[in-house]
Amino acid sequence: MINTSFDVEALRQIIREEVRGVMSEKLQTNTLPPLLTRTELMELLHIGPTKAAELMARPDFPVMREAGVLIPTDKLFQWIDRHTRWVEDNTGFYKVG
């Protein structure tokens, strides 16, 4: 029988470190524009068109549609900070203890 248990907190830590690394790398090289296009968002987050569309359809996601589809970079990082623990806090999944 295969054991499929894992340490949720260890997984969260790994994900946080990877996200911080990518974000830090992008910010240090100063390659991010003030407004991201849909394609730049997908490249930054390593997501495909379907996930990008899902994110941009959320009412709380920072997207401007007045001049095409643009995502304010600073608002994106604020949104990520606010929603990092959304799954745990709102679904009951991954709660430890």
Biotite code that builds the C-alpha atoms (Angstrom):
import biotite.structure as struc

atoms = struc.array([
    struc.Atom([0.000, 0.000, 0.000], chain_id="A", res_id=1, res_name="MET", atom_name="CA", element="C"),
    struc.Atom([1.227, 3.489, -0.829], chain_id="A", res_id=2, res_name="ILE", atom_name="CA", element="C"),
    struc.Atom([1.322, 6.064, 1.962], chain_id="A", res_id=3, res_name="ASN", atom_name="CA", element="C"),
    struc.Atom([-0.006, 9.396, 0.648], chain_id="A", res_id=4, res_name="THR", atom_name="CA", element="C"),
    struc.Atom([0.246, 11.496, 3.800], chain_id="A", res_id=5, res_name="SER", atom_name="CA", element="C"),
    struc.Atom([2.398, 14.596, 3.841], chain_id="A", res_id=6, res_name="PHE", atom_name="CA", element="C"),
    struc.Atom([3.223, 17.513, 6.075], chain_id="A", res_id=7, res_name="ASP", atom_name="CA", element="C"),
    struc.Atom([0.923, 20.359, 5.013], chain_id="A", res_id=8, res_name="VAL", atom_name="CA", element="C"),
    struc.Atom([2.965, 23.032, 6.775], chain_id="A", res_id=9, res_name="GLU", atom_name="CA", element="C"),
    struc.Atom([6.154, 21.844, 5.081], chain_id="A", res_id=10, res_name="ALA", atom_name="CA", element="C"),
    struc.Atom([4.397, 22.031, 1.716], chain_id="A", res_id=11, res_name="LEU", atom_name="CA", element="C"),
    struc.Atom([3.136, 25.554, 2.476], chain_id="A", res_id=12, res_name="ARG", atom_name="CA", element="C"),
    struc.Atom([6.654, 26.619, 3.431], chain_id="A", res_id=13, res_name="GLN", atom_name="CA", element="C"),
    struc.Atom([8.082, 25.247, 0.187], chain_id="A", res_id=14, res_name="ILE", atom_name="CA", element="C"),
    struc.Atom([5.423, 27.079, -1.841], chain_id="A", res_id=15, res_name="ILE", atom_name="CA", element="C"),
    struc.Atom([5.999, 30.347, 0.058], chain_id="A", res_id=16, res_name="ARG", atom_name="CA", element="C"),
    struc.Atom([9.749, 30.126, -0.500], chain_id="A", res_id=17, res_name="GLU", atom_name="CA", element="C"),
    struc.Atom([9.315, 29.474, -4.219], chain_id="A", res_id=18, res_name="GLU", atom_name="CA", element="C"),
    struc.Atom([6.825, 32.327, -4.652], chain_id="A", res_id=19, res_name="VAL", atom_name="CA", element="C"),
    struc.Atom([9.043, 34.714, -2.689], chain_id="A", res_id=20, res_name="ARG", atom_name="CA", element="C"),
    struc.Atom([12.031, 33.666, -4.770], chain_id="A", res_id=21, res_name="GLY", atom_name="CA", element="C"),
    struc.Atom([10.264, 34.336, -8.055], chain_id="A", res_id=22, res_name="VAL", atom_name="CA", element="C"),
    struc.Atom([8.774, 37.610, -6.858], chain_id="A", res_id=23, res_name="MET", atom_name="CA", element="C"),
    struc.Atom([12.044, 38.753, -5.337], chain_id="A", res_id=24, res_name="SER", atom_name="CA", element="C"),
    struc.Atom([13.935, 37.887, -8.503], chain_id="A", res_id=25, res_name="GLU", atom_name="CA", element="C"),
    struc.Atom([11.478, 39.848, -10.637], chain_id="A", res_id=26, res_name="LYS", atom_name="CA", element="C"),
    struc.Atom([11.527, 42.846, -8.309], chain_id="A", res_id=27, res_name="LEU", atom_name="CA", element="C"),
    struc.Atom([15.332, 42.877, -7.970], chain_id="A", res_id=28, res_name="GLN", atom_name="CA", element="C"),
    struc.Atom([15.847, 42.906, -11.695], chain_id="A", res_id=29, res_name="THR", atom_name="CA", element="C"),
    struc.Atom([13.247, 45.664, -11.921], chain_id="A", res_id=30, res_name="ASN", atom_name="CA", element="C"),
    struc.Atom([11.682, 43.987, -14.925], chain_id="A", res_id=31, res_name="THR", atom_name="CA", element="C"),
    struc.Atom([8.072, 44.436, -13.909], chain_id="A", res_id=32, res_name="LEU", atom_name="CA", element="C"),
    struc.Atom([6.171, 47.322, -15.427], chain_id="A", res_id=33, res_name="PRO", atom_name="CA", element="C"),
    struc.Atom([3.628, 49.261, -13.357], chain_id="A", res_id=34, res_name="PRO", atom_name="CA", element="C"),
    struc.Atom([0.829, 47.594, -15.350], chain_id="A", res_id=35, res_name="LEU", atom_name="CA", element="C"),
    struc.Atom([0.937, 43.969, -16.462], chain_id="A", res_id=36, res_name="LEU", atom_name="CA", element="C"),
    struc.Atom([-0.724, 42.582, -19.540], chain_id="A", res_id=37, res_name="THR", atom_name="CA", element="C"),
    struc.Atom([-2.580, 39.287, -19.385], chain_id="A", res_id=38, res_name="ARG", atom_name="CA", element="C"),
    struc.Atom([0.423, 37.555, -20.978], chain_id="A", res_id=39, res_name="THR", atom_name="CA", element="C"),
    struc.Atom([2.850, 39.098, -18.470], chain_id="A", res_id=40, res_name="GLU", atom_name="CA", element="C"),
    struc.Atom([0.582, 37.987, -15.606], chain_id="A", res_id=41, res_name="LEU", atom_name="CA", element="C"),
    struc.Atom([0.580, 34.432, -16.962], chain_id="A", res_id=42, res_name="MET", atom_name="CA", element="C"),
    struc.Atom([4.377, 34.434, -17.286], chain_id="A", res_id=43, res_name="GLU", atom_name="CA", element="C"),
    struc.Atom([4.877, 35.913, -13.817], chain_id="A", res_id=44, res_name="LEU", atom_name="CA", element="C"),
    struc.Atom([2.576, 33.434, -12.069], chain_id="A", res_id=45, res_name="LEU", atom_name="CA", element="C"),
    struc.Atom([3.418, 30.493, -14.352], chain_id="A", res_id=46, res_name="HIS", atom_name="CA", element="C"),
    struc.Atom([-0.240, 29.932, -15.188], chain_id="A", res_id=47, res_name="ILE", atom_name="CA", element="C"),
    struc.Atom([-2.112, 29.263, -18.393], chain_id="A", res_id=48, res_name="GLY", atom_name="CA", element="C"),
    struc.Atom([-4.873, 31.213, -20.125], chain_id="A", res_id=49, res_name="PRO", atom_name="CA", element="C"),
    struc.Atom([-7.692, 29.385, -18.325], chain_id="A", res_id=50, res_name="THR", atom_name="CA", element="C"),
    struc.Atom([-6.373, 30.133, -14.827], chain_id="A", res_id=51, res_name="LYS", atom_name="CA", element="C"),
    struc.Atom([-5.617, 33.740, -15.844], chain_id="A", res_id=52, res_name="ALA", atom_name="CA", element="C"),
    struc.Atom([-9.210, 34.151, -17.056], chain_id="A", res_id=53, res_name="ALA", atom_name="CA", element="C"),
    struc.Atom([-10.518, 32.658, -13.793], chain_id="A", res_id=54, res_name="GLU", atom_name="CA", element="C"),
    struc.Atom([-8.413, 35.059, -11.719], chain_id="A", res_id=55, res_name="LEU", atom_name="CA", element="C"),
    struc.Atom([-9.376, 38.107, -13.751], chain_id="A", res_id=56, res_name="MET", atom_name="CA", element="C"),
    struc.Atom([-13.068, 37.176, -13.498], chain_id="A", res_id=57, res_name="ALA", atom_name="CA", element="C"),
    struc.Atom([-12.952, 37.289, -9.694], chain_id="A", res_id=58, res_name="ARG", atom_name="CA", element="C"),
    struc.Atom([-14.632, 40.442, -8.376], chain_id="A", res_id=59, res_name="PRO", atom_name="CA", element="C"),
    struc.Atom([-11.792, 41.019, -5.883], chain_id="A", res_id=60, res_name="ASP", atom_name="CA", element="C"),
    struc.Atom([-8.956, 40.643, -8.402], chain_id="A", res_id=61, res_name="PHE", atom_name="CA", element="C"),
    struc.Atom([-7.231, 43.938, -9.360], chain_id="A", res_id=62, res_name="PRO", atom_name="CA", element="C"),
    struc.Atom([-7.807, 44.311, -13.062], chain_id="A", res_id=63, res_name="VAL", atom_name="CA", element="C"),
    struc.Atom([-8.430, 47.447, -15.106], chain_id="A", res_id=64, res_name="MET", atom_name="CA", element="C"),
    struc.Atom([-10.501, 47.092, -18.247], chain_id="A", res_id=65, res_name="ARG", atom_name="CA", element="C"),
    struc.Atom([-10.740, 50.752, -19.253], chain_id="A", res_id=66, res_name="GLU", atom_name="CA", element="C"),
    struc.Atom([-7.722, 50.571, -21.583], chain_id="A", res_id=67, res_name="ALA", atom_name="CA", element="C"),
    struc.Atom([-7.713, 46.906, -22.449], chain_id="A", res_id=68, res_name="GLY", atom_name="CA", element="C"),
    struc.Atom([-6.964, 44.323, -19.787], chain_id="A", res_id=69, res_name="VAL", atom_name="CA", element="C"),
    struc.Atom([-4.229, 45.561, -17.455], chain_id="A", res_id=70, res_name="LEU", atom_name="CA", element="C"),
    struc.Atom([-3.259, 44.482, -13.946], chain_id="A", res_id=71, res_name="ILE", atom_name="CA", element="C"),
    struc.Atom([-1.613, 47.066, -11.647], chain_id="A", res_id=72, res_name="PRO", atom_name="CA", element="C"),
    struc.Atom([1.556, 45.333, -10.408], chain_id="A", res_id=73, res_name="THR", atom_name="CA", element="C"),
    struc.Atom([1.472, 46.840, -6.914], chain_id="A", res_id=74, res_name="ASP", atom_name="CA", element="C"),
    struc.Atom([-2.210, 45.915, -6.474], chain_id="A", res_id=75, res_name="LYS", atom_name="CA", element="C"),
    struc.Atom([-1.461, 42.372, -7.668], chain_id="A", res_id=76, res_name="LEU", atom_name="CA", element="C"),
    struc.Atom([1.149, 41.881, -4.936], chain_id="A", res_id=77, res_name="PHE", atom_name="CA", element="C"),
    struc.Atom([-1.225, 43.324, -2.337], chain_id="A", res_id=78, res_name="GLN", atom_name="CA", element="C"),
    struc.Atom([-3.935, 40.934, -3.561], chain_id="A", res_id=79, res_name="TRP", atom_name="CA", element="C"),
    struc.Atom([-1.544, 37.984, -3.305], chain_id="A", res_id=80, res_name="ILE", atom_name="CA", element="C"),
    struc.Atom([-0.615, 38.962, 0.251], chain_id="A", res_id=81, res_name="ASP", atom_name="CA", element="C"),
    struc.Atom([-4.287, 39.204, 1.256], chain_id="A", res_id=82, res_name="ARG", atom_name="CA", element="C"),
    struc.Atom([-5.245, 35.876, -0.340], chain_id="A", res_id=83, res_name="HIS", atom_name="CA", element="C"),
    struc.Atom([-2.299, 33.661, 0.515], chain_id="A", res_id=84, res_name="THR", atom_name="CA", element="C"),
    struc.Atom([-4.265, 31.829, 3.230], chain_id="A", res_id=85, res_name="ARG", atom_name="CA", element="C"),
    struc.Atom([-7.675, 32.111, 1.538], chain_id="A", res_id=86, res_name="TRP", atom_name="CA", element="C"),
    struc.Atom([-8.071, 28.360, 0.961], chain_id="A", res_id=87, res_name="VAL", atom_name="CA", element="C"),
    struc.Atom([-7.395, 27.461, 4.580], chain_id="A", res_id=88, res_name="GLU", atom_name="CA", element="C"),
    struc.Atom([-9.504, 30.237, 6.028], chain_id="A", res_id=89, res_name="ASP", atom_name="CA", element="C"),
    struc.Atom([-12.509, 29.817, 3.720], chain_id="A", res_id=90, res_name="ASN", atom_name="CA", element="C"),
    struc.Atom([-12.824, 26.175, 2.767], chain_id="A", res_id=91, res_name="THR", atom_name="CA", element="C"),
    struc.Atom([-11.841, 24.190, 5.827], chain_id="A", res_id=92, res_name="GLY", atom_name="CA", element="C"),
    struc.Atom([-9.253, 22.303, 3.789], chain_id="A", res_id=93, res_name="PHE", atom_name="CA", element="C"),
    struc.Atom([-5.706, 21.838, 5.030], chain_id="A", res_id=94, res_name="TYR", atom_name="CA", element="C"),
    struc.Atom([-6.501, 22.793, 8.612], chain_id="A", res_id=95, res_name="LYS", atom_name="CA", element="C"),
    struc.Atom([-4.084, 21.220, 11.023], chain_id="A", res_id=96, res_name="VAL", atom_name="CA", element="C"),
    struc.Atom([-5.197, 20.317, 14.557], chain_id="A", res_id=97, res_name="GLY", atom_name="CA", element="C"),
])
